Amino acid sequence: MTNNSPSGVIKLNPFDNVAVAITAMQNGEWLAIEHLMCNDDIPMGHKIAIEHISRGNAIRKYNQIIGIATREIRRGDHVHTHNCAMDEFDRDYAFCADVDRAAARTETFESRAFQGFIRENGKVGTRNYIGLVTSVNCSASVARFIADAVEKRGVLANYPNVDGIVPIVHGTGCCMDASGEAYDTLRRTLWGYASHPNFGAILMLGLGCEVMQIPKFMEDYNVNASDTFRVMTIQAGGGTRKTVDAGIDAVVEMLPVANSSKRRAVPVSEITLALQCGGSDAYSGITANPALGQAVDRLVGNGGTAILSETPEIYGAEHLLTRRALSEEVGEKLLQRIRWWKEYTSRNNMEMNNNPTPGNKNGGLTTILEKSLGAVAKGGTSNLADVYLYGEPIRKKGFVFMDSPGFDPCSITGQVASGANVICFTTGRGSVYGFKPVPSIKLATNTPMYRRMQEDMDINCGDIIDGNSSLQRKGEEIFDCIVRIASGEQSKSEALGFGDNEFVPWQTGAVM
């Protein structure tokens, strides 16, 4: 990435035929880059043609195809949805071709530690909540009643090692087939939360007659009731009031057990980092995402794990990941998910380019191809170790991919179910977001938004493009922040109280 113009235009690769405006440009303004004049008003973050592009020819950014010109584009023209469209093109998947180079770029960094909660099964948490996990939407209100009642009693003040009570409620669990893809996805997701190391204790709460039966769930995962795992149903408990009273008693009895957990020094290899971007803009792929990628390489170099997700938002850039796959099998697993998504969107009368969102487009992103190329930068340069289904437990250390929708709450729900204990969330437009029981770190892609929303943003990555930092220095800053947050420091979203409403399991099947 080089800044070729004092006027604030960046040409990201020598082979690109567009550049990015880092400040708003006016019609008639001359740019130092190739003595170019703007033919249009060009908003901050949007693209300007630096070569003549004939109709039907490829538009290139990052030296990758981001779309096809739908009409003649002159040098100096604004390039966006009015003259650039999505089109299919051949990808060179070249399985494993860059594995050696990726391995060489991933350094082994000096060993680091953080303060975490070590659970009996060896997993390590970054927080210590009590979770009220509901099997079905019908028990959601009762779970919230229990959590609210315990909070109002003020007993949490007596248990300083407990971060709070989290009701995990959702809109499904019944009127679905008791087998198959939709059921398996929900079951994996619920088990991922019921066994998550950021919970010191769990109360699982159902109605009693739902499809997602708690006894069957416990049988499937070979789990028994204990002092840190309790279950109840509203129907067997005698109704709402009696179940709420019994739930309050259960939580109060679990509090001392959960409080007995204390933070201890553990290696950062026990951090599993969820990588997310939401409310993205053109700066996402230039500042925050590649800076986060630098932090990911440091984490992987320390033996840790990072999960890239949002399958629709790597579409068009998947060939960059298959080249880093450790095996052809891993690369093919990724392409299987891409093919599944193309079929899934087709049968629902949609297309992959329904993403980007209006906010993404206002921020300068024109097609899903362009958005995806910026999104994959969150994964750094490390080898792709494996590919997982939504909510599937992550079993390999390193950089991995988990299949999910691009909808942030749904995607992060799956990443947490898979084992993420810290979240890094980049945003250009200004997403406000948190996710109990896992802390979420917000990374701003540009300085103007960071200044407007400083109470929500943990780190400003806009100073990279301002010339006051570098990708490497920002990556180190992000990595240090991850370690501090994992050790108990509050993120901005935690301080604001976010995280009680963001549990959104992925629903793919028919509701009957």
Rosetta blueprint (number, residue, H / E / L):
1 M L
2 T E
3 N E
4 N L
5 S L
6 P L
7 S L
8 G L
9 V E
10 I E
11 K E
12 L L
13 N L
14 P L
15 F L
16 D L
17 N L
18 V E
19 A E
20 V E
21 A E
22 I L
23 T L
24 A L
25 M E
26 Q L
27 N L
28 G L
29 E L
30 W E
31 L E
32 A L
33 I H
34 E H
35 H H
36 L E
37 M E
38 C L
39 N L
40 D L
41 D L
42 I E
43 P L
44 M L
45 G L
46 H L
47 K E
48 I E
49 A E
50 I L
51 E L
52 H L
53 I E
54 S L
55 R L
56 G L
57 N L
58 A E
59 I E
60 R E
61 K E
62 Y L
63 N L
64 Q E
65 I E
66 I E
67 G E
68 I E
69 A E
70 T L
71 R L
72 E L
73 I E
74 R L
75 R L
76 G L
77 D L
78 H E
79 V E
80 H L
81 T L
82 H L
83 N L
84 C E
85 A E
86 M L
87 D L
88 E L
89 F L
90 D L
91 R L
92 D L
93 Y L
94 A L
95 F L
96 C L
97 A L
98 D L
99 V H
100 D H
101 R H
102 A H
103 A H
104 A H
105 R H
106 T L
107 E L
108 T L
109 F L
110 E L
111 S L
112 R L
113 A E
114 F E
115 Q E
116 G E
117 F E
118 I E
119 R L
120 E L
121 N L
122 G L
123 K L
124 V E
125 G E
126 T L
127 R L
128 N L
129 Y E
130 I E
131 G E
132 L E
133 V E
134 T E
135 S L
136 V L
137 N H
138 C H
139 S H
140 A H
141 S H
142 V H
143 A H
144 R H
145 F H
146 I H
147 A H
148 D H
149 A H
150 V H
151 E H
152 K H
153 R H
154 G L
155 V H
156 L H
157 A H
158 N H
159 Y L
160 P L
161 N L
162 V L
163 D L
164 G E
165 I E
166 V E
167 P E
168 I E
169 V L
170 H L
171 G L
172 T L
173 G L
174 C L
175 C L
176 M L
177 D L
178 A L
179 S L
180 G L
181 E H
182 A H
183 Y H
184 D H
185 T H
186 L H
187 R H
188 R H
189 T H
190 L H
191 W H
192 G H
193 Y H
194 A H
195 S L
196 H L
197 P L
198 N L
199 F E
200 G E
201 A E
202 I E
203 L E
204 M E
205 L E
206 G E
207 L L
208 G L
209 C L
210 E L
211 V L
212 M L
213 Q L
214 I H
215 P H
216 K H
217 F H
218 M H
219 E H
220 D H
221 Y L
222 N L
223 V L
224 N L
225 A L
226 S E
227 D L
228 T L
229 F E
230 R E
231 V E
232 M E
233 T E
234 I H
235 Q H
236 A H
237 G H
238 G L
239 G L
240 T H
241 R H
242 K H
243 T H
244 V H
245 D H
246 A H
247 G H
248 I H
249 D H
250 A H
251 V H
252 V H
253 E H
254 M H
255 L H
256 P H
257 V H
258 A H
259 N H
260 S L
261 S L
262 K L
263 R L
264 R E
265 A E
266 V E
267 P E
268 V H
269 S H
270 E H
271 I L
272 T E
273 L E
274 A E
275 L E
276 Q E
277 C E
278 G L
279 G L
280 S L
281 D L
282 A L
283 Y L
284 S L
285 G L
286 I L
287 T L
288 A H
289 N H
290 P H
291 A H
292 L H
293 G H
294 Q H
295 A H
296 V H
297 D H
298 R H
299 L H
300 V H
301 G H
302 N L
303 G L
304 G L
305 T E
306 A E
307 I E
308 L E
309 S L
310 E L
311 T H
312 P H
313 E H
314 I L
315 Y L
316 G L
317 A L
318 E H
319 H H
320 L H
321 L H
322 T H
323 R L
324 R L
325 A E
326 L L
327 S L
328 E H
329 E H
330 V H
331 G H
332 E H
333 K H
334 L H
335 L H
336 Q H
337 R H
338 I H
339 R H
340 W H
341 W H
342 K H
343 E H
344 Y H
345 T H
346 S H
347 R H
348 N L
349 N L
350 M L
351 E L
352 M H
353 N H
354 N H
355 N L
356 P L
357 T L
358 P H
359 G H
360 N H
361 K H
362 N H
363 G L
364 G L
365 L L
366 T L
367 T L
368 I H
369 L H
370 E H
371 K H
372 S H
373 L H
374 G H
375 A H
376 V H
377 A H
378 K H
379 G H
380 G L
381 T L
382 S L
383 N L
384 L E
385 A E
386 D E
387 V E
388 Y E
389 L L
390 Y L
391 G L
392 E L
393 P L
394 I L
395 R L
396 K L
397 K L
398 G E
399 F E
400 V E
401 F E
402 M E
403 D L
404 S L
405 P L
406 G L
407 F L
408 D H
409 P H
410 C H
411 S H
412 I H
413 T H
414 G H
415 Q H
416 V H
417 A H
418 S H
419 G L
420 A L
421 N L
422 V E
423 I E
424 C E
425 F E
426 T E
427 T E
428 G L
429 R L
430 G L
431 S L
432 V L
433 Y L
434 G L
435 F E
436 K L
437 P L
438 V E
439 P L
440 S E
441 I E
442 K E
443 L E
444 A E
445 T L
446 N L
447 T H
448 P H
449 M H
450 Y H
451 R H
452 R H
453 M L
454 Q L
455 E L
456 D L
457 M L
458 D L
459 I E
460 N E
461 C L
462 G L
463 D L
464 I L
465 I L
466 D L
467 G L
468 N L
469 S L
470 S L
471 L H
472 Q H
473 R H
474 K H
475 G H
476 E H
477 E H
478 I H
479 F H
480 D H
481 C H
482 I H
483 V H
484 R H
485 I H
486 A H
487 S L
488 G L
489 E L
490 Q L
491 S L
492 K H
493 S H
494 E H
495 A H
496 L H
497 G L
498 F L
499 G L
500 D L
501 N L
502 E L
503 F L
504 V L
505 P L
506 W L
507 Q L
508 T L
509 G L
510 A L
511 V L
512 M L
